[in-house]
Amino acid sequence: MIDSTWKNETGGAVATSSEWRRPLAYRLHILITKDKDGTYSAVVLNLPGVGSCGDTEEEAMENVKEAVHGVLESYKEAGEDIPWKDSSSQKISADQRQVWIIVDV
């Protein structure tokens, strides 16, 4: 098996692709924007309909993680497949930032 390496653009830890695919963990593509009122929005690009906001970027990230947990639990309880989306072609403007995170469920 070829094991590629992923690096978070925020300068976070480097992980091998096998770590990104561990059981009960999901790799999420997050778009972060600073809104006109000074708050931050965090949208999960590869999981349609999931996003959150916060007074700081850190708060927005914590809130979006909580939203992801709730949505994934809802799909699980309903016995539905998770509607993952390919976000690789998503256009990111200069005033936005993207990060990849792993969320354990």
C-alpha positions as CSV (number, residue, x, y, z in Angstrom):
1,M,0.0,0.0,0.0
2,I,1.3,3.5,-0.9
3,D,1.1,5.8,2.1
4,S,0.9,9.4,1.1
5,T,1.3,12.3,3.6
6,W,-1.1,15.0,4.4
7,K,-0.2,18.4,5.9
8,N,-2.6,20.8,7.4
9,E,-2.1,24.3,5.9
10,T,-2.2,25.8,9.3
11,G,1.2,24.3,10.0
12,G,-0.2,21.6,12.1
13,A,1.0,18.0,12.4
14,V,1.8,15.9,9.5
15,A,-0.1,12.6,9.2
16,T,0.1,9.7,6.8
17,S,-3.0,8.9,4.7
18,S,-3.6,5.7,6.8
19,E,-4.1,7.9,9.8
20,W,-6.6,10.0,7.9
21,R,-8.6,6.9,7.2
22,R,-8.7,5.4,10.7
23,P,-12.0,3.8,11.8
24,L,-14.7,6.2,13.2
25,A,-12.8,9.3,12.1
26,Y,-13.7,11.6,9.3
27,R,-11.5,14.0,7.3
28,L,-13.3,17.3,6.9
29,H,-12.5,20.2,4.5
30,I,-13.4,23.4,6.3
31,L,-13.7,26.9,4.8
32,I,-13.2,29.7,7.2
33,T,-14.3,33.3,6.4
34,K,-14.3,36.5,8.5
35,D,-17.7,38.1,8.2
36,K,-18.4,41.8,7.9
37,D,-19.5,42.0,11.5
38,G,-16.1,40.7,12.7
39,T,-17.4,37.2,13.5
40,Y,-16.2,34.0,11.7
41,S,-18.0,31.3,9.7
42,A,-16.8,27.8,9.3
43,V,-18.4,25.6,6.6
44,V,-17.7,21.9,5.9
45,L,-17.1,21.8,2.2
46,N,-17.3,18.0,1.8
47,L,-20.4,17.6,4.0
48,P,-23.3,19.6,2.5
49,G,-25.3,21.7,4.9
50,V,-22.9,21.7,7.8
51,G,-21.5,24.9,9.2
52,S,-21.3,27.2,12.2
53,C,-20.0,30.5,13.4
54,G,-18.3,32.1,16.4
55,D,-16.8,35.4,17.7
56,T,-13.3,34.1,17.0
57,E,-11.9,31.6,14.4
58,E,-11.2,29.1,17.2
59,E,-14.8,29.4,18.5
60,A,-16.1,28.9,14.9
61,M,-14.0,25.8,14.5
62,E,-15.1,24.3,17.9
63,N,-18.8,25.0,17.0
64,V,-18.5,23.5,13.5
65,K,-16.9,20.3,15.1
66,E,-20.0,20.1,17.4
67,A,-22.3,20.6,14.4
68,V,-20.5,17.8,12.5
69,H,-21.0,15.4,15.5
70,G,-24.7,16.2,15.6
71,V,-25.2,15.7,11.8
72,L,-23.2,12.5,11.7
73,E,-25.2,11.1,14.7
74,S,-28.5,12.1,12.9
75,Y,-27.4,10.2,9.8
76,K,-26.4,7.2,11.9
77,E,-29.7,7.1,13.9
78,A,-31.7,7.4,10.7
79,G,-29.7,4.6,9.0
80,E,-28.9,6.9,6.1
81,D,-25.6,7.2,4.2
82,I,-23.5,10.3,4.8
83,P,-23.7,12.5,1.7
84,W,-20.0,13.2,1.3
85,K,-19.1,15.6,-1.5
86,D,-15.9,16.0,-3.4
87,S,-14.6,19.4,-2.4
88,S,-11.3,19.2,-4.3
89,S,-12.4,21.6,-7.0
90,Q,-13.9,24.2,-4.6
91,K,-12.6,27.7,-5.3
92,I,-11.2,29.5,-2.3
93,S,-10.8,33.3,-2.5
94,A,-7.9,35.2,-1.1
95,D,-10.0,36.4,1.9
96,Q,-10.9,32.9,2.9
97,R,-8.9,30.1,4.5
98,Q,-9.2,26.4,4.2
99,V,-8.1,23.7,6.6
100,W,-8.4,19.9,6.7
101,I,-9.2,18.4,10.1
102,I,-10.0,14.9,11.5
103,V,-13.0,14.5,13.7
104,D,-13.5,11.3,15.7
105,V,-17.0,10.1,16.3
